[in-house]
Amino acid sequence: MSKITIINDAEQAALVTNNAVTAGKFYLKAEGSTNAGDIVIYNGSTWKRFANEYSASFSNAYSVDFDGTDDYASFSAINIPDGPRTISAWFKASSLVSGYKGLIGGTSNYLGVDLSANFFLLWDGTTSRYKQWTGTISTSSWVHVMVVDNDSGSAGNCVFYVNGSDIGIPAPSANTSAPGALTFSYLGRKSNDYFPGLIDEVAIWNSDESANISEIRDTSGSNPVPGDLSLMTNQPLHWWRMGDNDSGTGSTITDQGSVGVDATLQNQASFSSDVPS
């Protein structure tokens, strides 16, 4: 077995940035690092982690429950540049209401879903890009949605993925306006429309992560579950784990992304132990 090198989070990222990582070499995560005590190996495109019996391996134990009336989580407004960019979220509806309900949004921008008609929509304030999924949204199952917007002013460079599958090029409400920056400040809400149900593992990247969807939506087990995004080469800017870094208590949702902007539960929004599993 090759010699194990101890690295922290910054050193792990620098190995890839500087093209200095050796594929197949064993690295041990240092004390105080993400997944401290675990062995990680770079396979040429992404990090793979092997948890040891003493480490706190990745797990997903909490989501946030929104009542669809006035529950949401708020955070200081964040600006996501024109692109490329990727937004990922898991949800489980409590009712199949009509109209677009925000998974993440602000007063004029959002990623939303019409639960009654299986439509997904990304709205930048000028142009909406929407696509209907041929699958079925139910109140008994979790759904993963990921949108990749590559910012060329064309709908053909914006793609929705639902439960790991590319559902096709979305139709634009206008195709003459280039996509604009997105400004978000809510989870479970857009403007005055509130999402009814559970939301989990919301993440945003300033990169096209379509090639890494199997890392984001882990299918290595018997059922798809949220992946450990800390092992990805491109770390998310924002990653709200919806209670897992907060022990499922209190009112703060800690942002585990590289640009941490914590969210605060509002009204009766609460942590839940119902998660994708």
C-alpha positions as CSV (number, residue, x, y, z in Angstrom):
1,M,0.0,0.0,0.0
2,S,1.3,3.5,-0.8
3,K,2.3,5.9,1.8
4,I,-0.5,7.9,3.3
5,T,-0.2,11.7,3.3
6,I,-2.1,13.8,5.8
7,I,-3.9,16.8,4.3
8,N,-6.4,19.4,5.4
9,D,-9.2,20.9,3.3
10,A,-7.1,23.7,1.8
11,E,-4.3,21.3,0.9
12,Q,-6.9,18.9,-0.7
13,A,-8.3,21.6,-2.9
14,A,-4.8,22.9,-3.8
15,L,-3.7,19.5,-5.0
16,V,-6.4,19.5,-7.7
17,T,-6.0,23.2,-8.5
18,N,-2.3,22.9,-9.0
19,N,-2.6,19.5,-10.8
20,A,-0.4,18.0,-8.1
21,V,-2.7,15.1,-7.0
22,T,-1.6,11.6,-7.8
23,A,-4.5,9.4,-8.9
24,G,-4.8,6.3,-6.7
25,K,-2.7,7.8,-3.9
26,F,-4.0,7.6,-0.3
27,Y,-4.6,10.8,1.7
28,L,-5.7,11.1,5.3
29,K,-7.9,14.0,6.3
30,A,-6.4,15.9,9.2
31,E,-8.0,16.7,12.5
32,G,-10.3,19.7,12.1
33,S,-10.9,19.0,8.4
34,T,-14.1,17.9,6.7
35,N,-14.5,14.2,7.3
36,A,-11.5,14.2,9.6
37,G,-9.9,10.7,10.0
38,D,-11.2,9.4,6.6
39,I,-9.0,8.2,3.8
40,V,-9.6,9.9,0.4
41,I,-8.4,8.9,-3.0
42,Y,-8.5,10.9,-6.2
43,N,-9.6,8.9,-9.2
44,G,-8.6,11.5,-11.8
45,S,-11.9,13.4,-11.8
46,T,-13.3,13.4,-8.2
47,W,-12.4,12.4,-4.6
48,K,-13.6,9.1,-3.2
49,R,-13.9,8.7,0.6
50,F,-13.4,5.7,2.7
51,A,-14.7,6.3,6.3
52,N,-13.0,4.6,9.2
53,E,-14.9,3.4,12.3
54,Y,-13.7,6.4,14.4
55,S,-14.7,9.1,11.9
56,A,-18.1,10.9,11.6
57,S,-18.9,9.7,8.1
58,F,-21.3,11.6,5.9
59,S,-25.0,11.1,6.7
60,N,-28.2,12.9,6.0
61,A,-30.6,12.9,8.9
62,Y,-32.6,16.1,8.6
63,S,-34.7,18.2,6.1
64,V,-36.9,21.3,6.7
65,D,-40.7,21.1,6.7
66,F,-42.6,24.0,5.2
67,D,-46.4,24.4,5.6
68,G,-47.0,26.1,2.3
69,T,-48.7,29.1,3.9
70,D,-46.1,31.3,5.4
71,D,-43.1,29.1,6.4
72,Y,-39.7,29.8,4.8
73,A,-36.1,30.3,5.7
74,S,-34.4,33.6,5.0
75,F,-30.8,34.7,4.5
76,S,-28.9,37.7,3.4
77,A,-29.3,38.2,-0.4
78,I,-26.8,36.3,-2.5
79,N,-26.0,37.1,-6.1
80,I,-25.3,34.3,-8.6
81,P,-23.5,35.7,-11.7
82,D,-24.7,35.0,-15.2
83,G,-23.1,31.6,-15.6
84,P,-22.3,28.9,-15.9
85,R,-24.2,27.9,-12.8
86,T,-25.8,24.9,-11.2
87,I,-28.6,24.7,-8.7
88,S,-29.6,21.4,-7.0
89,A,-32.4,20.6,-4.5
90,W,-34.4,17.7,-3.1
91,F,-38.1,18.0,-2.2
92,K,-41.1,16.0,-1.1
93,A,-44.5,17.7,-1.5
94,S,-47.2,17.6,1.1
95,S,-49.9,18.7,-1.3
96,L,-50.0,18.9,-5.1
97,V,-51.0,22.6,-5.5
98,S,-50.9,24.5,-8.7
99,G,-48.7,27.5,-9.5
100,Y,-45.0,27.7,-9.2
101,K,-43.7,27.3,-5.6
102,G,-40.2,28.4,-4.8
103,L,-37.6,25.9,-3.7
104,I,-35.1,28.7,-3.6
105,G,-35.9,32.3,-4.6
106,G,-36.1,36.0,-3.9
107,T,-38.5,38.8,-4.8
108,S,-38.0,38.4,-8.6
109,N,-35.8,35.3,-9.2
110,Y,-36.4,31.7,-8.3
111,L,-36.2,28.0,-9.1
112,G,-39.7,26.7,-8.7
113,V,-42.0,23.8,-9.3
114,D,-45.7,23.5,-10.2
115,L,-46.6,20.4,-8.2
116,S,-49.9,19.9,-9.9
117,A,-48.5,19.8,-13.5
118,N,-44.9,18.6,-13.0
119,F,-43.4,21.8,-14.5
120,F,-40.0,23.2,-13.4
121,L,-39.0,26.8,-14.0
122,L,-36.0,29.0,-13.6
123,W,-36.8,32.7,-13.6
124,D,-34.1,35.4,-13.8
125,G,-36.5,38.4,-13.7
126,T,-36.6,38.7,-17.5
127,T,-36.7,35.3,-19.0
128,S,-38.3,32.1,-17.7
129,R,-37.1,28.7,-18.7
130,Y,-39.5,26.0,-18.0
131,K,-40.0,22.3,-18.8
132,Q,-42.6,19.7,-18.0
133,W,-41.4,16.4,-16.5
134,T,-43.1,13.2,-17.8
135,G,-42.7,11.6,-14.4
136,T,-45.0,11.8,-11.5
137,I,-44.7,14.1,-8.4
138,S,-46.4,12.5,-5.4
139,T,-46.8,13.3,-1.7
140,S,-45.0,10.0,-0.9
141,S,-41.7,10.3,-2.7
142,W,-38.6,12.5,-2.8
143,V,-37.7,14.2,-6.1
144,H,-34.3,15.6,-7.0
145,V,-34.1,18.6,-9.4
146,M,-30.9,20.1,-10.8
147,V,-30.8,22.9,-13.3
148,V,-27.6,23.9,-15.2
149,D,-27.6,27.3,-16.9
150,N,-24.7,28.0,-19.2
151,D,-25.6,31.6,-20.1
152,S,-25.5,32.1,-23.8
153,G,-28.9,33.7,-24.1
154,S,-30.3,30.4,-25.5
155,A,-32.7,28.0,-23.9
156,G,-30.6,25.3,-25.4
157,N,-27.9,26.0,-22.8
158,C,-30.2,25.6,-19.9
159,V,-31.0,22.1,-18.9
160,F,-33.2,20.5,-16.2
161,Y,-32.4,17.2,-14.7
162,V,-35.0,15.4,-12.6
163,N,-34.1,12.3,-10.6
164,G,-30.9,12.1,-12.5
165,S,-32.3,12.3,-16.0
166,D,-32.0,15.1,-18.6
167,I,-35.6,16.0,-19.3
168,G,-34.8,18.1,-22.3
169,I,-34.2,21.7,-23.4
170,P,-36.7,24.0,-21.7
171,A,-38.9,26.4,-23.5
172,P,-38.1,30.0,-22.9
173,S,-40.7,32.7,-22.4
174,A,-38.4,34.9,-24.5
175,N,-35.2,34.0,-26.4
176,T,-33.9,37.5,-27.2
177,S,-32.7,38.3,-23.7
178,A,-29.6,36.9,-22.3
179,P,-29.9,35.2,-18.9
180,G,-29.2,37.6,-16.0
181,A,-27.7,37.3,-12.6
182,L,-29.9,35.6,-9.9
183,T,-30.5,37.1,-6.5
184,F,-31.9,34.7,-3.8
185,S,-32.8,35.3,-0.2
186,Y,-35.3,32.5,0.6
187,L,-35.5,28.8,0.9
188,G,-39.0,27.4,0.5
189,R,-40.4,30.6,-0.9
190,K,-40.4,32.9,-4.0
191,S,-42.0,36.3,-3.6
192,N,-45.3,35.5,-1.8
193,D,-45.6,31.8,-3.0
194,Y,-44.6,29.2,-0.4
195,F,-43.6,25.6,-0.9
196,P,-45.7,23.0,0.8
197,G,-43.6,20.1,2.1
198,L,-40.0,19.1,2.8
199,I,-36.8,20.5,1.2
200,D,-33.4,19.0,1.7
201,E,-29.8,19.5,0.5
202,V,-30.0,22.8,-1.5
203,A,-26.7,23.6,-3.3
204,I,-25.4,26.2,-5.8
205,W,-22.3,26.2,-7.9
206,N,-20.8,28.9,-10.3
207,S,-20.0,26.0,-12.7
208,D,-21.6,23.4,-14.9
209,E,-21.9,20.3,-12.7
210,S,-23.9,18.2,-15.2
211,A,-21.0,15.7,-15.5
212,N,-21.0,15.2,-11.8
213,I,-24.7,14.5,-11.2
214,S,-23.8,11.0,-10.0
215,E,-21.8,12.7,-7.2
216,I,-24.6,15.1,-6.3
217,R,-27.3,12.4,-6.5
218,D,-25.6,9.3,-5.2
219,T,-26.9,6.1,-6.8
220,S,-24.3,3.7,-5.4
221,G,-26.7,2.3,-2.8
222,S,-30.1,0.6,-3.1
223,N,-31.9,4.0,-3.4
224,P,-30.7,7.4,-4.7
225,V,-29.6,9.8,-1.8
226,P,-27.9,13.1,-1.5
227,G,-24.1,12.8,-2.1
228,D,-21.3,14.2,0.0
229,L,-20.6,17.4,-1.8
230,S,-17.5,18.1,0.2
231,L,-15.7,15.5,-1.9
232,M,-16.4,17.2,-5.2
233,T,-13.5,18.9,-7.0
234,N,-15.7,22.0,-7.5
235,Q,-17.0,22.9,-4.1
236,P,-20.5,24.5,-4.0
237,L,-20.7,28.2,-3.3
238,H,-23.7,27.5,-1.0
239,W,-24.8,24.2,0.5
240,W,-27.7,24.3,3.0
241,R,-27.9,20.8,4.5
242,M,-31.2,21.7,6.2
243,G,-30.3,20.7,9.7
244,D,-27.5,18.2,9.4
245,N,-24.8,20.6,10.6
246,D,-27.1,22.0,13.2
247,S,-28.2,18.8,15.0
248,G,-31.7,19.4,13.8
249,T,-32.3,22.0,16.5
250,G,-32.6,25.7,16.8
251,S,-33.5,28.1,13.9
252,T,-30.3,28.3,12.0
253,I,-29.5,26.4,8.8
254,T,-25.7,26.5,8.4
255,D,-24.4,27.1,4.9
256,Q,-21.6,24.5,4.3
257,G,-20.6,26.0,1.0
258,S,-17.4,27.9,0.3
259,V,-19.3,31.2,0.6
260,G,-21.2,30.6,3.9
261,V,-24.5,32.5,4.2
262,D,-26.6,30.9,7.0
263,A,-30.3,30.8,6.7
264,T,-32.9,31.3,9.5
265,L,-36.2,29.4,9.9
266,Q,-39.2,31.7,9.8
267,N,-42.7,31.3,11.3
268,Q,-43.4,27.6,11.9
269,A,-40.8,26.1,9.6
270,S,-39.1,23.2,11.4
271,F,-36.6,20.4,11.1
272,S,-37.8,17.0,10.1
273,S,-36.2,13.5,10.2
274,D,-37.9,12.6,6.9
275,V,-35.1,12.5,4.3
276,P,-34.3,10.8,1.0
277,S,-33.2,7.3,1.9
